[in-house]
């Protein structure tokens, strides 16, 4: 497996040795396998020990995987489609189930917080916070490209343009950069 240092492309083992596909998200599990969300090929699992990959079929309407989050032995997967649910894939059994259906919202990234809740965020969607059991609530109407957690209930949200926002003490505050 060869990761190109200045691009978001990856050269994979046979039969992809002459084919490049954009890799958007990439995560490594605790067994050393690398999970690749691609723009055109869906989800791939690469095993560095054998230098081989495996295509993992998923019940999604798009093969453009935009977000992966490893949560224990579950891989949370979002694709570039407003009609597809977010999936949860058990990486040991490869069985998938619906994690959450965001109803006409494209989720660009998923992040789990120290409290066990999740941020579901997108560049063209309201930002959601919560979990599948309790439900998700809208926390921001503005597009967000990344959220980081500094401490429990202390978050920074970065947009593609200023201002950045901070959530602390139950409220969001804007900061100009």
BALO-550806 format. One record per residue (C-alpha): residue number from 1; residue in three letters; x, y, z negated. Coordinates in nm, 3 decimals, always signed. Layout:
N
<rec><seq>NUM</seq><type>ALA</type><u>X</u><v>Y</v><w>Z</w></rec>
...
END
This chain:
177
<rec><seq>1</seq><type>UNK</type><u>+0.000</u><v>+0.000</v><w>+0.000</w></rec>
<rec><seq>2</seq><type>UNK</type><u>+0.143</u><v>+0.336</v><w>+0.095</w></rec>
<rec><seq>3</seq><type>UNK</type><u>+0.000</u><v>+0.657</v><w>-0.047</w></rec>
<rec><seq>4</seq><type>UNK</type><u>+0.085</u><v>+0.951</v><w>+0.173</w></rec>
<rec><seq>5</seq><type>UNK</type><u>+0.213</u><v>+1.220</v><w>-0.069</w></rec>
<rec><seq>6</seq><type>UNK</type><u>+0.079</u><v>+1.531</v><w>+0.106</w></rec>
<rec><seq>7</seq><type>UNK</type><u>-0.254</u><v>+1.402</v><w>+0.230</w></rec>
<rec><seq>8</seq><type>UNK</type><u>-0.564</u><v>+1.229</v><w>+0.101</w></rec>
<rec><seq>9</seq><type>UNK</type><u>-0.503</u><v>+0.934</v><w>+0.333</w></rec>
<rec><seq>10</seq><type>UNK</type><u>-0.389</u><v>+0.587</v><w>+0.248</w></rec>
<rec><seq>11</seq><type>UNK</type><u>-0.247</u><v>+0.314</v><w>+0.466</w></rec>
<rec><seq>12</seq><type>UNK</type><u>-0.388</u><v>-0.023</v><w>+0.363</w></rec>
<rec><seq>13</seq><type>UNK</type><u>-0.277</u><v>-0.379</v><w>+0.421</w></rec>
<rec><seq>14</seq><type>UNK</type><u>-0.407</u><v>-0.580</v><w>+0.720</w></rec>
<rec><seq>15</seq><type>UNK</type><u>-0.629</u><v>-0.518</v><w>+0.913</w></rec>
<rec><seq>16</seq><type>UNK</type><u>-0.602</u><v>-0.149</v><w>+0.826</w></rec>
<rec><seq>17</seq><type>UNK</type><u>-0.229</u><v>-0.122</v><w>+0.896</w></rec>
<rec><seq>18</seq><type>UNK</type><u>-0.293</u><v>+0.096</v><w>+1.203</w></rec>
<rec><seq>19</seq><type>UNK</type><u>-0.605</u><v>+0.265</v><w>+1.068</w></rec>
<rec><seq>20</seq><type>UNK</type><u>-0.628</u><v>+0.556</v><w>+0.828</w></rec>
<rec><seq>21</seq><type>UNK</type><u>-0.937</u><v>+0.644</v><w>+0.632</w></rec>
<rec><seq>22</seq><type>UNK</type><u>-0.968</u><v>+0.935</v><w>+0.394</w></rec>
<rec><seq>23</seq><type>UNK</type><u>-0.971</u><v>+0.829</v><w>+0.033</w></rec>
<rec><seq>24</seq><type>UNK</type><u>-1.169</u><v>+1.067</v><w>-0.183</w></rec>
<rec><seq>25</seq><type>UNK</type><u>-1.173</u><v>+0.920</v><w>-0.536</w></rec>
<rec><seq>26</seq><type>UNK</type><u>-0.922</u><v>+0.664</v><w>-0.662</w></rec>
<rec><seq>27</seq><type>UNK</type><u>-0.905</u><v>+0.489</v><w>-1.000</w></rec>
<rec><seq>28</seq><type>UNK</type><u>-0.693</u><v>+0.211</v><w>-1.148</w></rec>
<rec><seq>29</seq><type>UNK</type><u>-0.849</u><v>-0.049</v><w>-1.375</w></rec>
<rec><seq>30</seq><type>UNK</type><u>-0.688</u><v>-0.217</v><w>-1.678</w></rec>
<rec><seq>31</seq><type>UNK</type><u>-0.587</u><v>-0.518</v><w>-1.463</w></rec>
<rec><seq>32</seq><type>UNK</type><u>-0.383</u><v>-0.292</v><w>-1.232</w></rec>
<rec><seq>33</seq><type>UNK</type><u>-0.625</u><v>-0.308</v><w>-0.939</w></rec>
<rec><seq>34</seq><type>UNK</type><u>-0.688</u><v>+0.015</v><w>-0.753</w></rec>
<rec><seq>35</seq><type>UNK</type><u>-1.043</u><v>+0.113</v><w>-0.654</w></rec>
<rec><seq>36</seq><type>UNK</type><u>-1.067</u><v>+0.338</v><w>-0.350</w></rec>
<rec><seq>37</seq><type>UNK</type><u>-1.373</u><v>+0.535</v><w>-0.249</w></rec>
<rec><seq>38</seq><type>UNK</type><u>-1.336</u><v>+0.606</v><w>+0.121</w></rec>
<rec><seq>39</seq><type>UNK</type><u>-1.505</u><v>+0.846</v><w>+0.357</w></rec>
<rec><seq>40</seq><type>UNK</type><u>-1.598</u><v>+0.582</v><w>+0.618</w></rec>
<rec><seq>41</seq><type>UNK</type><u>-1.534</u><v>+0.234</v><w>+0.477</w></rec>
<rec><seq>42</seq><type>UNK</type><u>-1.721</u><v>+0.245</v><w>+0.144</w></rec>
<rec><seq>43</seq><type>UNK</type><u>-1.558</u><v>+0.094</v><w>-0.164</w></rec>
<rec><seq>44</seq><type>UNK</type><u>-1.231</u><v>-0.097</v><w>-0.143</w></rec>
<rec><seq>45</seq><type>UNK</type><u>-1.041</u><v>-0.280</v><w>-0.416</w></rec>
<rec><seq>46</seq><type>UNK</type><u>-0.667</u><v>-0.304</v><w>-0.367</w></rec>
<rec><seq>47</seq><type>UNK</type><u>-0.455</u><v>-0.564</v><w>-0.548</w></rec>
<rec><seq>48</seq><type>UNK</type><u>-0.092</u><v>-0.444</v><w>-0.559</w></rec>
<rec><seq>49</seq><type>UNK</type><u>+0.034</u><v>-0.788</v><w>-0.669</w></rec>
<rec><seq>50</seq><type>UNK</type><u>-0.082</u><v>-0.957</v><w>-0.349</w></rec>
<rec><seq>51</seq><type>UNK</type><u>-0.073</u><v>-0.640</v><w>-0.133</w></rec>
<rec><seq>52</seq><type>UNK</type><u>-0.429</u><v>-0.714</v><w>-0.024</w></rec>
<rec><seq>53</seq><type>UNK</type><u>-0.757</u><v>-0.532</v><w>-0.032</w></rec>
<rec><seq>54</seq><type>UNK</type><u>-1.119</u><v>-0.636</v><w>-0.044</w></rec>
<rec><seq>55</seq><type>UNK</type><u>-1.421</u><v>-0.446</v><w>+0.083</w></rec>
<rec><seq>56</seq><type>UNK</type><u>-1.690</u><v>-0.436</v><w>-0.190</w></rec>
<rec><seq>57</seq><type>UNK</type><u>-2.043</u><v>-0.424</v><w>-0.042</w></rec>
<rec><seq>58</seq><type>UNK</type><u>-2.279</u><v>-0.183</v><w>-0.215</w></rec>
<rec><seq>59</seq><type>UNK</type><u>-2.651</u><v>-0.109</v><w>-0.174</w></rec>
<rec><seq>60</seq><type>UNK</type><u>-2.596</u><v>+0.255</v><w>-0.076</w></rec>
<rec><seq>61</seq><type>UNK</type><u>-2.727</u><v>+0.452</v><w>+0.222</w></rec>
<rec><seq>62</seq><type>UNK</type><u>-2.385</u><v>+0.603</v><w>+0.287</w></rec>
<rec><seq>63</seq><type>UNK</type><u>-2.032</u><v>+0.457</v><w>+0.300</w></rec>
<rec><seq>64</seq><type>UNK</type><u>-1.887</u><v>+0.796</v><w>+0.202</w></rec>
<rec><seq>65</seq><type>UNK</type><u>-1.792</u><v>+0.743</v><w>-0.165</w></rec>
<rec><seq>66</seq><type>UNK</type><u>-1.728</u><v>+1.080</v><w>-0.334</w></rec>
<rec><seq>67</seq><type>UNK</type><u>-1.693</u><v>+0.991</v><w>-0.702</w></rec>
<rec><seq>68</seq><type>UNK</type><u>-1.565</u><v>+0.700</v><w>-0.910</w></rec>
<rec><seq>69</seq><type>UNK</type><u>-1.553</u><v>+0.680</v><w>-1.289</w></rec>
<rec><seq>70</seq><type>UNK</type><u>-1.415</u><v>+0.377</v><w>-1.470</w></rec>
<rec><seq>71</seq><type>UNK</type><u>-1.607</u><v>+0.324</v><w>-1.795</w></rec>
<rec><seq>72</seq><type>UNK</type><u>-1.474</u><v>+0.008</v><w>-1.960</w></rec>
<rec><seq>73</seq><type>UNK</type><u>-1.551</u><v>-0.271</v><w>-1.713</w></rec>
<rec><seq>74</seq><type>UNK</type><u>-1.810</u><v>-0.061</v><w>-1.530</w></rec>
<rec><seq>75</seq><type>UNK</type><u>-1.729</u><v>+0.149</v><w>-1.226</w></rec>
<rec><seq>76</seq><type>UNK</type><u>-1.975</u><v>+0.437</v><w>-1.183</w></rec>
<rec><seq>77</seq><type>UNK</type><u>-2.010</u><v>+0.523</v><w>-0.811</w></rec>
<rec><seq>78</seq><type>UNK</type><u>-2.164</u><v>+0.816</v><w>-0.628</w></rec>
<rec><seq>79</seq><type>UNK</type><u>-2.182</u><v>+0.854</v><w>-0.251</w></rec>
<rec><seq>80</seq><type>UNK</type><u>-2.238</u><v>+1.144</v><w>-0.013</w></rec>
<rec><seq>81</seq><type>UNK</type><u>-2.613</u><v>+1.105</v><w>+0.009</w></rec>
<rec><seq>82</seq><type>UNK</type><u>-2.902</u><v>+1.276</v><w>-0.161</w></rec>
<rec><seq>83</seq><type>UNK</type><u>-3.117</u><v>+0.964</v><w>-0.128</w></rec>
<rec><seq>84</seq><type>UNK</type><u>-2.883</u><v>+0.708</v><w>-0.287</w></rec>
<rec><seq>85</seq><type>UNK</type><u>-2.875</u><v>+0.635</v><w>-0.659</w></rec>
<rec><seq>86</seq><type>UNK</type><u>-2.558</u><v>+0.649</v><w>-0.864</w></rec>
<rec><seq>87</seq><type>UNK</type><u>-2.451</u><v>+0.288</v><w>-0.912</w></rec>
<rec><seq>88</seq><type>UNK</type><u>-2.286</u><v>+0.098</v><w>-1.193</w></rec>
<rec><seq>89</seq><type>UNK</type><u>-2.064</u><v>-0.188</v><w>-1.075</w></rec>
<rec><seq>90</seq><type>UNK</type><u>-1.929</u><v>-0.451</v><w>-1.314</w></rec>
<rec><seq>91</seq><type>UNK</type><u>-1.570</u><v>-0.483</v><w>-1.190</w></rec>
<rec><seq>92</seq><type>UNK</type><u>-1.543</u><v>-0.844</v><w>-1.312</w></rec>
<rec><seq>93</seq><type>UNK</type><u>-1.862</u><v>-0.986</v><w>-1.159</w></rec>
<rec><seq>94</seq><type>UNK</type><u>-1.903</u><v>-0.726</v><w>-0.878</w></rec>
<rec><seq>95</seq><type>UNK</type><u>-2.274</u><v>-0.704</v><w>-0.961</w></rec>
<rec><seq>96</seq><type>UNK</type><u>-2.421</u><v>-0.357</v><w>-0.918</w></rec>
<rec><seq>97</seq><type>UNK</type><u>-2.720</u><v>-0.190</v><w>-1.076</w></rec>
<rec><seq>98</seq><type>UNK</type><u>-2.870</u><v>+0.156</v><w>-1.066</w></rec>
<rec><seq>99</seq><type>UNK</type><u>-2.703</u><v>+0.390</v><w>-1.316</w></rec>
<rec><seq>100</seq><type>UNK</type><u>-2.913</u><v>+0.698</v><w>-1.240</w></rec>
<rec><seq>101</seq><type>UNK</type><u>-3.117</u><v>+0.837</v><w>-0.952</w></rec>
<rec><seq>102</seq><type>UNK</type><u>-3.052</u><v>+1.211</v><w>-0.926</w></rec>
<rec><seq>103</seq><type>UNK</type><u>-3.352</u><v>+1.285</v><w>-0.698</w></rec>
<rec><seq>104</seq><type>UNK</type><u>-3.228</u><v>+1.477</v><w>-0.397</w></rec>
<rec><seq>105</seq><type>UNK</type><u>-2.907</u><v>+1.588</v><w>-0.560</w></rec>
<rec><seq>106</seq><type>UNK</type><u>-2.566</u><v>+1.503</v><w>-0.426</w></rec>
<rec><seq>107</seq><type>UNK</type><u>-2.327</u><v>+1.429</v><w>-0.712</w></rec>
<rec><seq>108</seq><type>UNK</type><u>-1.964</u><v>+1.512</v><w>-0.629</w></rec>
<rec><seq>109</seq><type>UNK</type><u>-1.812</u><v>+1.398</v><w>-0.957</w></rec>
<rec><seq>110</seq><type>UNK</type><u>-1.903</u><v>+1.218</v><w>-1.277</w></rec>
<rec><seq>111</seq><type>UNK</type><u>-1.725</u><v>+1.262</v><w>-1.607</w></rec>
<rec><seq>112</seq><type>UNK</type><u>-1.783</u><v>+1.093</v><w>-1.944</w></rec>
<rec><seq>113</seq><type>UNK</type><u>-1.741</u><v>+1.298</v><w>-2.259</w></rec>
<rec><seq>114</seq><type>UNK</type><u>-1.611</u><v>+1.193</v><w>-2.601</w></rec>
<rec><seq>115</seq><type>UNK</type><u>-1.972</u><v>+1.187</v><w>-2.726</w></rec>
<rec><seq>116</seq><type>UNK</type><u>-2.059</u><v>+0.918</v><w>-2.467</w></rec>
<rec><seq>117</seq><type>UNK</type><u>-2.267</u><v>+1.151</v><w>-2.251</w></rec>
<rec><seq>118</seq><type>UNK</type><u>-2.196</u><v>+1.220</v><w>-1.885</w></rec>
<rec><seq>119</seq><type>UNK</type><u>-2.161</u><v>+1.527</v><w>-1.667</w></rec>
<rec><seq>120</seq><type>UNK</type><u>-2.308</u><v>+1.480</v><w>-1.320</w></rec>
<rec><seq>121</seq><type>UNK</type><u>-2.191</u><v>+1.770</v><w>-1.111</w></rec>
<rec><seq>122</seq><type>UNK</type><u>-2.196</u><v>+1.880</v><w>-0.752</w></rec>
<rec><seq>123</seq><type>UNK</type><u>-2.091</u><v>+2.164</v><w>-0.530</w></rec>
<rec><seq>124</seq><type>UNK</type><u>-2.447</u><v>+2.203</v><w>-0.402</w></rec>
<rec><seq>125</seq><type>UNK</type><u>-2.655</u><v>+2.080</v><w>-0.698</w></rec>
<rec><seq>126</seq><type>UNK</type><u>-2.757</u><v>+2.187</v><w>-1.045</w></rec>
<rec><seq>127</seq><type>UNK</type><u>-2.524</u><v>+2.037</v><w>-1.305</w></rec>
<rec><seq>128</seq><type>UNK</type><u>-2.671</u><v>+1.765</v><w>-1.526</w></rec>
<rec><seq>129</seq><type>UNK</type><u>-2.567</u><v>+1.640</v><w>-1.871</w></rec>
<rec><seq>130</seq><type>UNK</type><u>-2.687</u><v>+1.338</v><w>-2.069</w></rec>
<rec><seq>131</seq><type>UNK</type><u>-2.704</u><v>+0.963</v><w>-2.019</w></rec>
<rec><seq>132</seq><type>UNK</type><u>-2.933</u><v>+0.708</v><w>-1.854</w></rec>
<rec><seq>133</seq><type>UNK</type><u>-3.095</u><v>+0.606</v><w>-2.185</w></rec>
<rec><seq>134</seq><type>UNK</type><u>-3.182</u><v>+0.956</v><w>-2.314</w></rec>
<rec><seq>135</seq><type>UNK</type><u>-3.213</u><v>+1.116</v><w>-1.973</w></rec>
<rec><seq>136</seq><type>UNK</type><u>-3.028</u><v>+1.402</v><w>-1.808</w></rec>
<rec><seq>137</seq><type>UNK</type><u>-3.097</u><v>+1.772</v><w>-1.843</w></rec>
<rec><seq>138</seq><type>UNK</type><u>-2.994</u><v>+2.060</v><w>-1.621</w></rec>
<rec><seq>139</seq><type>UNK</type><u>-2.718</u><v>+2.267</v><w>-1.783</w></rec>
<rec><seq>140</seq><type>UNK</type><u>-2.608</u><v>+2.499</v><w>-1.502</w></rec>
<rec><seq>141</seq><type>UNK</type><u>-2.765</u><v>+2.615</v><w>-1.177</w></rec>
<rec><seq>142</seq><type>UNK</type><u>-2.431</u><v>+2.709</v><w>-1.025</w></rec>
<rec><seq>143</seq><type>UNK</type><u>-2.204</u><v>+2.478</v><w>-0.827</w></rec>
<rec><seq>144</seq><type>UNK</type><u>-1.916</u><v>+2.330</v><w>-1.024</w></rec>
<rec><seq>145</seq><type>UNK</type><u>-1.604</u><v>+2.165</v><w>-0.886</w></rec>
<rec><seq>146</seq><type>UNK</type><u>-1.464</u><v>+2.035</v><w>-1.217</w></rec>
<rec><seq>147</seq><type>UNK</type><u>-1.551</u><v>+2.019</v><w>-1.586</w></rec>
<rec><seq>148</seq><type>UNK</type><u>-1.297</u><v>+1.953</v><w>-1.859</w></rec>
<rec><seq>149</seq><type>UNK</type><u>-1.357</u><v>+1.873</v><w>-2.223</w></rec>
<rec><seq>150</seq><type>UNK</type><u>-1.132</u><v>+2.053</v><w>-2.471</w></rec>
<rec><seq>151</seq><type>UNK</type><u>-1.301</u><v>+1.916</v><w>-2.782</w></rec>
<rec><seq>152</seq><type>UNK</type><u>-1.639</u><v>+1.774</v><w>-2.877</w></rec>
<rec><seq>153</seq><type>UNK</type><u>-1.904</u><v>+2.017</v><w>-2.747</w></rec>
<rec><seq>154</seq><type>UNK</type><u>-1.637</u><v>+2.247</v><w>-2.600</w></rec>
<rec><seq>155</seq><type>UNK</type><u>-1.625</u><v>+2.237</v><w>-2.218</w></rec>
<rec><seq>156</seq><type>UNK</type><u>-1.485</u><v>+2.448</v><w>-1.935</w></rec>
<rec><seq>157</seq><type>UNK</type><u>-1.657</u><v>+2.447</v><w>-1.597</w></rec>
<rec><seq>158</seq><type>UNK</type><u>-1.464</u><v>+2.555</v><w>-1.289</w></rec>
<rec><seq>159</seq><type>UNK</type><u>-1.642</u><v>+2.676</v><w>-0.980</w></rec>
<rec><seq>160</seq><type>UNK</type><u>-1.512</u><v>+2.711</v><w>-0.628</w></rec>
<rec><seq>161</seq><type>UNK</type><u>-1.520</u><v>+3.086</v><w>-0.697</w></rec>
<rec><seq>162</seq><type>UNK</type><u>-1.503</u><v>+3.302</v><w>-1.011</w></rec>
<rec><seq>163</seq><type>UNK</type><u>-1.618</u><v>+3.315</v><w>-1.282</w></rec>
<rec><seq>164</seq><type>UNK</type><u>-1.531</u><v>+3.008</v><w>-1.483</w></rec>
<rec><seq>165</seq><type>UNK</type><u>-1.765</u><v>+2.914</v><w>-1.766</w></rec>
<rec><seq>166</seq><type>UNK</type><u>-1.716</u><v>+2.780</v><w>-2.115</w></rec>
<rec><seq>167</seq><type>UNK</type><u>-1.973</u><v>+2.589</v><w>-2.318</w></rec>
<rec><seq>168</seq><type>UNK</type><u>-1.926</u><v>+2.623</v><w>-2.692</w></rec>
<rec><seq>169</seq><type>UNK</type><u>-2.161</u><v>+2.657</v><w>-2.989</w></rec>
<rec><seq>170</seq><type>UNK</type><u>-2.459</u><v>+2.560</v><w>-2.772</w></rec>
<rec><seq>171</seq><type>UNK</type><u>-2.422</u><v>+2.830</v><w>-2.507</w></rec>
<rec><seq>172</seq><type>UNK</type><u>-2.239</u><v>+2.903</v><w>-2.180</w></rec>
<rec><seq>173</seq><type>UNK</type><u>-2.022</u><v>+3.214</v><w>-2.145</w></rec>
<rec><seq>174</seq><type>UNK</type><u>-1.865</u><v>+3.347</v><w>-1.825</w></rec>
<rec><seq>175</seq><type>UNK</type><u>-1.500</u><v>+3.445</v><w>-1.795</w></rec>
<rec><seq>176</seq><type>UNK</type><u>-1.362</u><v>+3.640</v><w>-1.500</w></rec>
<rec><seq>177</seq><type>UNK</type><u>-1.027</u><v>+3.529</v><w>-1.368</w></rec>
END
